[in-house]
Amino acid sequence: MALSIQTNVASLVAQNNIRVNSAFQANTINQLSSGFRINSSADDAAGLAVANKYRGDTAELTQGVLNAQSGGATLQIIDGGLNNISNILDRLRTLATQSASATFTGDRGTLNTEYQGLLTEINRQAANVKLNTGGLYNTNLVTYVGGGSNTANAQVSVDLSGANNAVDSSALGISTTSIAGGGTAITGNSVRLDNTAVQFLTGGSQSFTFHVNTGTGNQDVTVSVAGGATGLNGSQVISSLNTSLDAYGVTAAIASDGTLSFGGSSAFTVSTTAAGTGPISNSGSATNLAVNSINSAFTAFTVGGGTTASESFVVQSGAGAYTVTLDDTNADTLAHTLSTINTALTGSGVFAVKDGAGTGISLQSGSSFSVNETAFTAGAGGGTGSVFGSTGAKTVTAANASAASAGNAVAALSALQTAVTNLGLVQGKIGAGQNKLTYAVNLAQSQITNYSAAQAGIRDADVAAQAANLTKAQVLQQASLAALAQANSAPQAVLSLLRG
């Protein structure tokens, strides 16, 4: 290389290397002081884009974990409320079972007061956990956890929407239930047996005539209650009646209005005449309201002028159609007519008994049935006879759901059993939802760890390597400066050539 004082190439080379080494040292110090390999887009634009996505995913998942934990806590609060409602249902079933016993001699009204109060408490607690009908949580609860390839995969749903998932008394189907006593009451009776200040039948007695079909035949049963010298209270009256009626499938009870009532699955009618001091019922009669029934008058079938009256009617029950034909040979007396009808209806589940007055006929069945008279012939020349007396369909009175003294409680027990099942289904959904959120948190935590590791692999600085690079950069920097000094002094050697 020619000697020159105009251009010091060696100095320029040394300066360039000092610049490169300074930049290398500055970058190394930047990485070591920040801990990141990528401190600006210029460091690694593609890598920074990927790392930023991982960082965003991690931030989303971190909040998603908090969302899921909050959702799980909410479901836990709801679950605690449902457990308490389950305990209330147990108490309701206890009360209903107590009232459903025909031998219960206490006050069903008192039981029902507590029962109705607990129904109100169920509504209050359902509202408090916001799972009443239309409540805040009676909907599809969606928790955004994140980490999914689309919105649907990033969400966890616990569907508590609709009436089937509410837990107030209405949604559970028990809001209208009652365990108060009901029954077949004597028409026009107003004597209250629940009046503890009154002694009944003091020095007297009262009789009740029952016309009963127990399934093995008709019976006329007279039951008397005697008060003795001191009389009886209401509970003693009921106990005396049930002692006599037990064998006939009829049960006496004090109705919710305090009056005497009768229940049972047997076909029966009852009548009484009030007498003596402190009767237990006014005079009157009744037909068992706990069954489907139709009452009619009765006129004996007789022959007049050689021609007899006759009629035929069809009883349709769940067991099939049964035809009954009556004329003067098989329906000349009420007793004969009842026997004929019951024989024709054998297997139908429908029974005929005398009406309350003992002069007509009452057809009764624990299941629904219909009556249609297909033929009727009026007797000529003085012949008589009829039960329904005209062709066509007859009106059958449906059973009254609250007619049996324990009927309300039995119906309530059935509704409560369904309520327990429904509540269990909701509890199952709550438990499943808690498990889903737990699993979602586990996955999110795993994703947070792996995304963070992936981000670190791209963006974090290799401290060991950069520490070595810093030493290298410092040595190079010092060497470059020393070389620059030598390069700068080189042109002075030219002066030796100019000396004389």
C-alpha positions as a Python dict, from the first residue, in 0.01 Angstrom:
ca = {
    (1, 'M'): (0, 0, 0),
    (2, 'A'): (135, 345, -95),
    (3, 'L'): (214, 589, 182),
    (4, 'S'): (-33, 876, 193),
    (5, 'I'): (-115, 1164, 423),
    (6, 'Q'): (-438, 1250, 240),
    (7, 'T'): (-633, 935, 314),
    (8, 'N'): (-558, 723, 619),
    (9, 'V'): (-734, 402, 514),
    (10, 'A'): (-617, 213, 821),
    (11, 'S'): (-776, 478, 1043),
    (12, 'L'): (-1101, 458, 850),
    (13, 'V'): (-1108, 80, 888),
    (14, 'A'): (-1041, 111, 1260),
    (15, 'Q'): (-1318, 372, 1298),
    (16, 'N'): (-1564, 147, 1117),
    (17, 'N'): (-1476, -145, 1339),
    (18, 'I'): (-1513, 76, 1647),
    (19, 'R'): (-1866, 168, 1528),
    (20, 'V'): (-1958, -196, 1468),
    (21, 'N'): (-1811, -305, 1798),
    (22, 'S'): (-1985, -20, 1981),
    (23, 'A'): (-2319, -122, 1828),
    (24, 'F'): (-2252, -486, 1921),
    (25, 'Q'): (-2168, -384, 2277),
    (26, 'A'): (-2473, -156, 2303),
    (27, 'N'): (-2706, -431, 2179),
    (28, 'T'): (-2553, -679, 2422),
    (29, 'I'): (-2592, -436, 2714),
    (30, 'N'): (-2955, -367, 2602),
    (31, 'Q'): (-3040, -737, 2607),
    (32, 'L'): (-2873, -795, 2941),
    (33, 'S'): (-3034, -493, 3107),
    (34, 'S'): (-3385, -559, 2966),
    (35, 'G'): (-3374, -938, 2975),
    (36, 'F'): (-3522, -948, 2624),
    (37, 'R'): (-3355, -1058, 2305),
    (38, 'I'): (-3609, -851, 2109),
    (39, 'N'): (-3631, -493, 2230),
    (40, 'S'): (-3760, -338, 1911),
    (41, 'S'): (-3915, -450, 1589),
    (42, 'A'): (-3577, -411, 1421),
    (43, 'D'): (-3432, -684, 1641),
    (44, 'D'): (-3666, -957, 1499),
    (45, 'A'): (-3989, -832, 1342),
    (46, 'A'): (-4131, -1177, 1263),
    (47, 'G'): (-4035, -1316, 1602),
    (48, 'L'): (-4183, -1015, 1780),
    (49, 'A'): (-4518, -1066, 1603),
    (50, 'V'): (-4534, -1430, 1713),
    (51, 'A'): (-4422, -1344, 2068),
    (52, 'N'): (-4684, -1068, 2094),
    (53, 'K'): (-4958, -1314, 1997),
    (54, 'Y'): (-4845, -1554, 2269),
    (55, 'R'): (-4834, -1264, 2516),
    (56, 'G'): (-5189, -1158, 2419),
    (57, 'D'): (-5315, -1515, 2451),
    (58, 'T'): (-5156, -1538, 2795),
    (59, 'A'): (-5318, -1213, 2908),
    (60, 'E'): (-5658, -1336, 2785),
    (61, 'L'): (-5621, -1672, 2957),
    (62, 'T'): (-5504, -1511, 3281),
    (63, 'Q'): (-5827, -1311, 3299),
    (64, 'G'): (-6020, -1615, 3180),
    (65, 'V'): (-5894, -1810, 3480),
    (66, 'L'): (-6025, -1536, 3707),
    (67, 'N'): (-6359, -1546, 3520),
    (68, 'A'): (-6385, -1923, 3562),
    (69, 'Q'): (-6295, -1907, 3929),
    (70, 'S'): (-6561, -1639, 3982),
    (71, 'G'): (-6814, -1852, 3792),
    (72, 'G'): (-6727, -2155, 4004),
    (73, 'A'): (-6775, -1950, 4320),
    (74, 'T'): (-7116, -1835, 4194),
    (75, 'L'): (-7221, -2193, 4123),
    (76, 'Q'): (-7099, -2294, 4469),
    (77, 'I'): (-7322, -2027, 4624),
    (78, 'I'): (-7618, -2155, 4421),
    (79, 'D'): (-7538, -2514, 4516),
    (80, 'G'): (-7541, -2423, 4885),
    (81, 'G'): (-7886, -2268, 4841),
    (82, 'L'): (-8013, -2578, 4658),
    (83, 'N'): (-7888, -2802, 4939),
    (84, 'N'): (-8089, -2595, 5184),
    (85, 'I'): (-8399, -2612, 4963),
    (86, 'S'): (-8349, -2989, 4949),
    (87, 'N'): (-8362, -2995, 5330),
    (88, 'I'): (-8685, -2794, 5321),
    (89, 'L'): (-8835, -3047, 5078),
    (90, 'D'): (-8749, -3321, 5325),
    (91, 'R'): (-8944, -3135, 5592),
    (92, 'L'): (-9238, -3083, 5357),
    (93, 'R'): (-9246, -3455, 5286),
    (94, 'T'): (-9240, -3528, 5658),
    (95, 'L'): (-9539, -3300, 5713),
    (96, 'A'): (-9727, -3442, 5414),
    (97, 'T'): (-9663, -3799, 5526),
    (98, 'Q'): (-9793, -3718, 5872),
    (99, 'S'): (-10109, -3563, 5726),
    (100, 'A'): (-10156, -3845, 5474),
    (101, 'S'): (-10208, -4101, 5749),
    (102, 'A'): (-10575, -4183, 5795),
    (103, 'T'): (-10505, -4248, 6163),
    (104, 'F'): (-10375, -3894, 6221),
    (105, 'T'): (-10590, -3737, 6491),
    (106, 'G'): (-10417, -3400, 6519),
    (107, 'D'): (-10499, -3073, 6346),
    (108, 'R'): (-10410, -3088, 5977),
    (109, 'G'): (-10461, -2714, 5963),
    (110, 'T'): (-10164, -2667, 6194),
    (111, 'L'): (-9951, -2892, 5977),
    (112, 'N'): (-10061, -2703, 5669),
    (113, 'T'): (-9969, -2368, 5826),
    (114, 'E'): (-9608, -2480, 5861),
    (115, 'Y'): (-9623, -2643, 5516),
    (116, 'Q'): (-9738, -2323, 5345),
    (117, 'G'): (-9477, -2121, 5537),
    (118, 'L'): (-9203, -2349, 5407),
    (119, 'L'): (-9328, -2307, 5049),
    (120, 'T'): (-9285, -1932, 5097),
    (121, 'E'): (-8936, -1989, 5237),
    (122, 'I'): (-8842, -2193, 4930),
    (123, 'N'): (-8943, -1896, 4715),
    (124, 'R'): (-8737, -1657, 4927),
    (125, 'Q'): (-8426, -1873, 4916),
    (126, 'A'): (-8461, -1938, 4543),
    (127, 'A'): (-8477, -1562, 4490),
    (128, 'N'): (-8172, -1508, 4713),
    (129, 'V'): (-7958, -1742, 4502),
    (130, 'K'): (-8119, -1584, 4194),
    (131, 'L'): (-8250, -1915, 4060),
    (132, 'N'): (-8617, -1833, 4091),
    (133, 'T'): (-8828, -1826, 3774),
    (134, 'G'): (-8688, -1547, 3559),
    (135, 'G'): (-8411, -1480, 3813),
    (136, 'L'): (-8066, -1349, 3721),
    (137, 'Y'): (-7914, -1696, 3700),
    (138, 'N'): (-8220, -1864, 3548),
    (139, 'T'): (-8050, -1836, 3212),
    (140, 'N'): (-7763, -1980, 3011),
    (141, 'L'): (-7456, -1880, 3212),
    (142, 'V'): (-7162, -1827, 2975),
    (143, 'T'): (-6810, -1785, 3116),
    (144, 'Y'): (-6540, -1660, 2878),
    (145, 'V'): (-6217, -1843, 2955),
    (146, 'G'): (-6025, -1795, 2630),
    (147, 'G'): (-5764, -2014, 2469),
    (148, 'G'): (-5991, -2136, 2192),
    (149, 'S'): (-5958, -2113, 1816),
    (150, 'N'): (-6299, -1945, 1803),
    (151, 'T'): (-6544, -1780, 2041),
    (152, 'A'): (-6745, -2097, 2102),
    (153, 'N'): (-6435, -2292, 2204),
    (154, 'A'): (-6327, -2011, 2435),
    (155, 'Q'): (-6648, -2023, 2638),
    (156, 'V'): (-6790, -2258, 2902),
    (157, 'S'): (-7171, -2269, 2922),
    (158, 'V'): (-7386, -2385, 3214),
    (159, 'D'): (-7744, -2381, 3089),
    (160, 'L'): (-7980, -2298, 3377),
    (161, 'S'): (-8245, -2139, 3157),
    (162, 'G'): (-8615, -2217, 3155),
    (163, 'A'): (-8872, -2311, 3417),
    (164, 'N'): (-8725, -2661, 3452),
    (165, 'N'): (-8407, -2514, 3598),
    (166, 'A'): (-8569, -2273, 3843),
    (167, 'V'): (-8612, -2392, 4202),
    (168, 'D'): (-8895, -2178, 4343),
    (169, 'S'): (-9212, -2359, 4450),
    (170, 'S'): (-9391, -2281, 4124),
    (171, 'A'): (-9111, -2420, 3906),
    (172, 'L'): (-9088, -2728, 4129),
    (173, 'G'): (-9463, -2784, 4085),
    (174, 'I'): (-9560, -2758, 4452),
    (175, 'S'): (-9685, -2398, 4484),
    (176, 'T'): (-10053, -2501, 4491),
    (177, 'T'): (-10015, -2810, 4707),
    (178, 'S'): (-10172, -2838, 5049),
    (179, 'I'): (-10185, -3093, 5327),
    (180, 'A'): (-10499, -2956, 5487),
    (181, 'G'): (-10776, -3208, 5532),
    (182, 'G'): (-11061, -3226, 5285),
    (183, 'G'): (-11343, -3473, 5259),
    (184, 'T'): (-11698, -3569, 5180),
    (185, 'A'): (-11908, -3345, 5401),
    (186, 'I'): (-12270, -3387, 5501),
    (187, 'T'): (-12480, -3144, 5299),
    (188, 'G'): (-12572, -2840, 5506),
    (189, 'N'): (-12356, -2938, 5803),
    (190, 'S'): (-12209, -2649, 6003),
    (191, 'V'): (-12113, -2820, 6331),
    (192, 'R'): (-11745, -2758, 6401),
    (193, 'L'): (-11574, -3048, 6569),
    (194, 'D'): (-11253, -2845, 6607),
    (195, 'N'): (-11415, -2628, 6875),
    (196, 'T'): (-11228, -2750, 7183),
    (197, 'A'): (-11464, -2562, 7413),
    (198, 'V'): (-11756, -2787, 7316),
    (199, 'Q'): (-11838, -3139, 7433),
    (200, 'F'): (-12053, -3328, 7186),
    (201, 'L'): (-12341, -3573, 7237),
    (202, 'T'): (-12350, -3525, 7614),
    (203, 'G'): (-12597, -3785, 7741),
    (204, 'G'): (-12698, -3871, 7382),
    (205, 'S'): (-12595, -4036, 7058),
    (206, 'Q'): (-12615, -3989, 6683),
    (207, 'S'): (-12634, -4251, 6409),
    (208, 'F'): (-12496, -4248, 6054),
    (209, 'T'): (-12624, -4482, 5786),
    (210, 'F'): (-12372, -4584, 5521),
    (211, 'H'): (-12457, -4763, 5199),
    (212, 'V'): (-12125, -4923, 5109),
    (213, 'N'): (-11987, -5147, 4839),
    (214, 'T'): (-11649, -5280, 4945),
    (215, 'G'): (-11603, -5478, 4623),
    (216, 'T'): (-11754, -5794, 4767),
    (217, 'G'): (-12114, -5674, 4783),
    (218, 'N'): (-12344, -5401, 4910),
    (219, 'Q'): (-12393, -5338, 5278),
    (220, 'D'): (-12612, -5103, 5477),
    (221, 'V'): (-12410, -5007, 5782),
    (222, 'T'): (-12538, -4802, 6074),
    (223, 'V'): (-12275, -4649, 6297),
    (224, 'S'): (-12365, -4481, 6625),
    (225, 'V'): (-12158, -4246, 6836),
    (226, 'A'): (-12254, -4213, 7204),
    (227, 'G'): (-12129, -3924, 7413),
    (228, 'G'): (-12192, -4068, 7756),
    (229, 'A'): (-12251, -3853, 8059),
    (230, 'T'): (-11963, -3612, 7993),
    (231, 'G'): (-11976, -3600, 7614),
    (232, 'L'): (-11690, -3627, 7364),
    (233, 'N'): (-11449, -3379, 7213),
    (234, 'G'): (-11390, -3369, 6837),
    (235, 'S'): (-11092, -3604, 6838),
    (236, 'Q'): (-11285, -3861, 7042),
    (237, 'V'): (-11575, -3839, 6798),
    (238, 'I'): (-11346, -3916, 6506),
    (239, 'S'): (-11181, -4200, 6693),
    (240, 'S'): (-11519, -4358, 6772),
    (241, 'L'): (-11636, -4334, 6411),
    (242, 'N'): (-11315, -4481, 6269),
    (243, 'T'): (-11328, -4773, 6508),
    (244, 'S'): (-11662, -4872, 6354),
    (245, 'L'): (-11582, -4777, 5992),
    (246, 'D'): (-11238, -4928, 5960),
    (247, 'A'): (-11366, -5257, 5820),
    (248, 'Y'): (-11555, -5083, 5535),
    (249, 'G'): (-11280, -4873, 5381),
    (250, 'V'): (-11434, -4548, 5503),
    (251, 'T'): (-11246, -4295, 5716),
    (252, 'A'): (-11381, -4010, 5926),
    (253, 'A'): (-11182, -3690, 5981),
    (254, 'I'): (-11215, -3327, 6075),
    (255, 'A'): (-11211, -3124, 5754),
    (256, 'S'): (-11017, -2801, 5708),
    (257, 'D'): (-11335, -2605, 5791),
    (258, 'G'): (-11367, -2794, 6120),
    (259, 'T'): (-11669, -3003, 6020),
    (260, 'L'): (-11708, -3378, 5996),
    (261, 'S'): (-11594, -3538, 5672),
    (262, 'F'): (-11564, -3888, 5535),
    (263, 'G'): (-11316, -4028, 5287),
    (264, 'G'): (-11211, -4355, 5134),
    (265, 'S'): (-11182, -4543, 4809),
    (266, 'S'): (-11496, -4752, 4863),
    (267, 'A'): (-11820, -4664, 4692),
    (268, 'F'): (-12044, -4523, 4962),
    (269, 'T'): (-12316, -4277, 5052),
    (270, 'V'): (-12405, -4158, 5401),
    (271, 'S'): (-12696, -3992, 5574),
    (272, 'T'): (-12771, -3880, 5930),
    (273, 'T'): (-13040, -3719, 6142),
    (274, 'A'): (-12931, -3483, 6415),
    (275, 'A'): (-13067, -3564, 6762),
    (276, 'G'): (-12983, -3511, 7125),
    (277, 'T'): (-12761, -3254, 7288),
    (278, 'G'): (-12458, -3137, 7092),
    (279, 'P'): (-12492, -3335, 6768),
    (280, 'I'): (-12172, -3393, 6573),
    (281, 'S'): (-12342, -3311, 6242),
    (282, 'N'): (-12656, -3146, 6112),
    (283, 'S'): (-12907, -3368, 5932),
    (284, 'G'): (-12821, -3444, 5572),
    (285, 'S'): (-12659, -3685, 5333),
    (286, 'A'): (-12353, -3710, 5109),
    (287, 'T'): (-12206, -3911, 4822),
    (288, 'N'): (-11839, -4008, 4830),
    (289, 'L'): (-11668, -3723, 4646),
    (290, 'A'): (-11339, -3910, 4624),
    (291, 'V'): (-11478, -4120, 4336),
    (292, 'N'): (-11649, -4053, 4006),
    (293, 'S'): (-12023, -4087, 4052),
    (294, 'I'): (-12372, -4048, 3907),
    (295, 'N'): (-12689, -4050, 4117),
    (296, 'S'): (-13039, -4122, 3996),
    (297, 'A'): (-13388, -4185, 4129),
    (298, 'F'): (-13536, -4530, 4113),
    (299, 'T'): (-13880, -4654, 4021),
    (300, 'A'): (-13946, -5030, 4046),
    (301, 'F'): (-14012, -5211, 3720),
    (302, 'T'): (-14364, -5360, 3711),
    (303, 'V'): (-14599, -5515, 3459),
    (304, 'G'): (-14913, -5323, 3362),
    (305, 'G'): (-15170, -5453, 3117),
    (306, 'G'): (-14937, -5722, 3001),
    (307, 'T'): (-14658, -5481, 2906),
    (308, 'T'): (-14352, -5409, 3116),
    (309, 'A'): (-14119, -5112, 3118),
    (310, 'S'): (-13752, -5186, 3039),
    (311, 'E'): (-13428, -5004, 2980),
    (312, 'S'): (-13069, -5071, 2881),
    (313, 'F'): (-12762, -4860, 2944),
    (314, 'V'): (-12392, -4904, 2874),
    (315, 'V'): (-12124, -4828, 3130),
    (316, 'Q'): (-11787, -4762, 2968),
    (317, 'S'): (-11488, -4789, 3202),
    (318, 'G'): (-11119, -4851, 3157),
    (319, 'A'): (-11195, -5224, 3163),
    (320, 'G'): (-11437, -5203, 2868),
    (321, 'A'): (-11806, -5160, 2788),
    (322, 'Y'): (-12069, -5324, 3011),
    (323, 'T'): (-12437, -5341, 2919),
    (324, 'V'): (-12704, -5341, 3190),
    (325, 'T'): (-13062, -5442, 3101),
    (326, 'L'): (-13342, -5391, 3356),
    (327, 'D'): (-13705, -5503, 3355),
    (328, 'D'): (-13967, -5639, 3597),
    (329, 'T'): (-13789, -5974, 3628),
    (330, 'N'): (-13459, -5836, 3765),
    (331, 'A'): (-13541, -5484, 3886),
    (332, 'D'): (-13868, -5515, 4074),
    (333, 'T'): (-13711, -5386, 4400),
    (334, 'L'): (-13424, -5151, 4479),
    (335, 'A'): (-13219, -5429, 4635),
    (336, 'H'): (-13285, -5658, 4337),
    (337, 'T'): (-13191, -5379, 4097),
    (338, 'L'): (-12863, -5306, 4278),
    (339, 'S'): (-12776, -5675, 4266),
    (340, 'T'): (-12855, -5692, 3893),
    (341, 'I'): (-12647, -5384, 3813),
    (342, 'N'): (-12348, -5498, 4019),
    (343, 'T'): (-12359, -5843, 3860),
    (344, 'A'): (-12362, -5690, 3512),
    (345, 'L'): (-12075, -5455, 3605),
    (346, 'T'): (-11851, -5725, 3753),
    (347, 'G'): (-11494, -5649, 3654),
    (348, 'S'): (-11571, -5294, 3541),
    (349, 'G'): (-11455, -5124, 3859),
    (350, 'V'): (-11794, -4947, 3881),
    (351, 'F'): (-12026, -5024, 4174),
    (352, 'A'): (-12387, -4943, 4253),
    (353, 'V'): (-12503, -4848, 4600),
    (354, 'K'): (-12810, -4680, 4743),
    (355, 'D'): (-12804, -4303, 4736),
    (356, 'G'): (-12782, -4106, 5059),
    (357, 'A'): (-13158, -4109, 5107),
    (358, 'G'): (-13164, -4485, 5056),
    (359, 'T'): (-13427, -4461, 4780),
    (360, 'G'): (-13219, -4408, 4466),
    (361, 'I'): (-12910, -4549, 4301),
    (362, 'S'): (-12554, -4415, 4297),
    (363, 'L'): (-12299, -4554, 4052),
    (364, 'Q'): (-11943, -4494, 4172),
    (365, 'S'): (-11588, -4575, 4062),
    (366, 'G'): (-11239, -4475, 4162),
    (367, 'S'): (-11160, -4438, 3790),
    (368, 'S'): (-11337, -4240, 3523),
    (369, 'F'): (-11637, -4393, 3350),
    (370, 'S'): (-11933, -4290, 3134),
    (371, 'V'): (-12299, -4391, 3118),
    (372, 'N'): (-12512, -4395, 2803),
    (373, 'E'): (-12871, -4520, 2803),
    (374, 'T'): (-12928, -4701, 2475),
    (375, 'A'): (-13294, -4802, 2512),
    (376, 'F'): (-13594, -4715, 2729),
    (377, 'T'): (-13950, -4842, 2699),
    (378, 'A'): (-14221, -4690, 2916),
    (379, 'G'): (-14463, -4949, 3053),
    (380, 'A'): (-14812, -4956, 2902),
    (381, 'G'): (-15133, -5008, 3098),
    (382, 'G'): (-14980, -4899, 3429),
    (383, 'G'): (-14643, -5066, 3404),
    (384, 'T'): (-14360, -4864, 3558),
    (385, 'G'): (-13987, -4872, 3607),
    (386, 'S'): (-13676, -4661, 3541),
    (387, 'V'): (-13333, -4566, 3670),
    (388, 'F'): (-13241, -4298, 3418),
    (389, 'G'): (-13572, -4284, 3229),
    (390, 'S'): (-13445, -4143, 2897),
    (391, 'T'): (-13199, -4238, 2627),
    (392, 'G'): (-12867, -4062, 2575),
    (393, 'A'): (-12548, -3990, 2762),
    (394, 'K'): (-12565, -3913, 3134),
    (395, 'T'): (-12348, -3671, 3331),
    (396, 'V'): (-12095, -3834, 3558),
    (397, 'T'): (-11949, -3616, 3834),
    (398, 'A'): (-11571, -3635, 3842),
    (399, 'A'): (-11389, -3714, 4163),
    (400, 'N'): (-11288, -3418, 4377),
    (401, 'A'): (-10911, -3427, 4427),
    (402, 'S'): (-10945, -3301, 4783),
    (403, 'A'): (-11237, -3520, 4878),
    (404, 'A'): (-11050, -3774, 5088),
    (405, 'S'): (-10946, -3649, 5429),
    (406, 'A'): (-10588, -3737, 5343),
    (407, 'G'): (-10630, -3670, 4971),
    (408, 'N'): (-10455, -3334, 4971),
    (409, 'A'): (-10157, -3475, 5156),
    (410, 'V'): (-10133, -3778, 4928),
    (411, 'A'): (-10142, -3551, 4623),
    (412, 'A'): (-9879, -3328, 4785),
    (413, 'L'): (-9652, -3628, 4843),
    (414, 'S'): (-9670, -3715, 4476),
    (415, 'A'): (-9588, -3355, 4378),
    (416, 'L'): (-9304, -3341, 4631),
    (417, 'Q'): (-9151, -3658, 4492),
    (418, 'T'): (-9145, -3495, 4150),
    (419, 'A'): (-9004, -3176, 4303),
    (420, 'V'): (-8718, -3371, 4464),
    (421, 'T'): (-8639, -3529, 4127),
    (422, 'N'): (-8649, -3190, 3950),
    (423, 'L'): (-8430, -3027, 4215),
    (424, 'G'): (-8183, -3313, 4181),
    (425, 'L'): (-8161, -3250, 3808),
    (426, 'V'): (-8079, -2883, 3869),
    (427, 'Q'): (-7822, -2979, 4132),
    (428, 'G'): (-7670, -3216, 3879),
    (429, 'K'): (-7634, -2933, 3628),
    (430, 'I'): (-7477, -2709, 3892),
    (431, 'G'): (-7228, -2980, 3988),
    (432, 'A'): (-7148, -3056, 3625),
    (433, 'G'): (-7098, -2683, 3564),
    (434, 'Q'): (-6854, -2659, 3856),
    (435, 'N'): (-6656, -2951, 3719),
    (436, 'K'): (-6652, -2801, 3369),
    (437, 'L'): (-6514, -2473, 3504),
    (438, 'T'): (-6252, -2659, 3708),
    (439, 'Y'): (-6136, -2847, 3399),
    (440, 'A'): (-6140, -2523, 3201),
    (441, 'V'): (-5916, -2356, 3461),
    (442, 'N'): (-5676, -2652, 3449),
    (443, 'L'): (-5648, -2624, 3071),
    (444, 'A'): (-5611, -2247, 3082),
    (445, 'Q'): (-5332, -2273, 3340),
    (446, 'S'): (-5156, -2526, 3119),
    (447, 'Q'): (-5196, -2297, 2818),
    (448, 'I'): (-5067, -1997, 3015),
    (449, 'T'): (-4755, -2194, 3108),
    (450, 'N'): (-4692, -2318, 2756),
    (451, 'Y'): (-4768, -1986, 2586),
    (452, 'S'): (-4539, -1808, 2831),
    (453, 'A'): (-4264, -2062, 2759),
    (454, 'A'): (-4313, -2017, 2385),
    (455, 'Q'): (-4301, -1639, 2418),
    (456, 'A'): (-3987, -1661, 2634),
    (457, 'G'): (-3817, -1885, 2382),
    (458, 'I'): (-3867, -1621, 2116),
    (459, 'R'): (-3824, -1296, 2302),
    (460, 'D'): (-3617, -1355, 2617),
    (461, 'A'): (-3245, -1296, 2608),
    (462, 'D'): (-2994, -1579, 2656),
    (463, 'V'): (-2817, -1416, 2951),
    (464, 'A'): (-2518, -1656, 2947),
    (465, 'A'): (-2451, -1600, 2578),
    (466, 'Q'): (-2499, -1226, 2603),
    (467, 'A'): (-2264, -1205, 2905),
    (468, 'A'): (-2000, -1375, 2695),
    (469, 'N'): (-2079, -1139, 2409),
    (470, 'L'): (-2039, -840, 2640),
    (471, 'T'): (-1687, -950, 2731),
    (472, 'K'): (-1614, -1005, 2365),
    (473, 'A'): (-1757, -665, 2274),
    (474, 'Q'): (-1553, -492, 2543),
    (475, 'V'): (-1227, -660, 2427),
    (476, 'L'): (-1300, -576, 2065),
    (477, 'Q'): (-1385, -221, 2158),
    (478, 'Q'): (-1057, -178, 2345),
    (479, 'A'): (-857, -341, 2065),
    (480, 'S'): (-1026, -122, 1809),
    (481, 'L'): (-939, 190, 2002),
    (482, 'A'): (-574, 80, 2033),
    (483, 'A'): (-560, 1, 1662),
    (484, 'L'): (-712, 340, 1578),
    (485, 'A'): (-442, 508, 1779),
    (486, 'Q'): (-178, 320, 1582),
    (487, 'A'): (-353, 394, 1254),
    (488, 'N'): (-369, 764, 1336),
    (489, 'S'): (6, 776, 1411),
    (490, 'A'): (106, 600, 1085),
    (491, 'P'): (109, 918, 862),
    (492, 'Q'): (379, 1068, 1088),
    (493, 'A'): (620, 811, 943),
    (494, 'V'): (603, 1002, 614),
    (495, 'L'): (780, 1296, 778),
    (496, 'S'): (1099, 1088, 813),
    (497, 'L'): (1124, 1082, 433),
    (498, 'L'): (1123, 1464, 421),
    (499, 'R'): (1411, 1514, 661),
    (500, 'G'): (1743, 1621, 502),
}
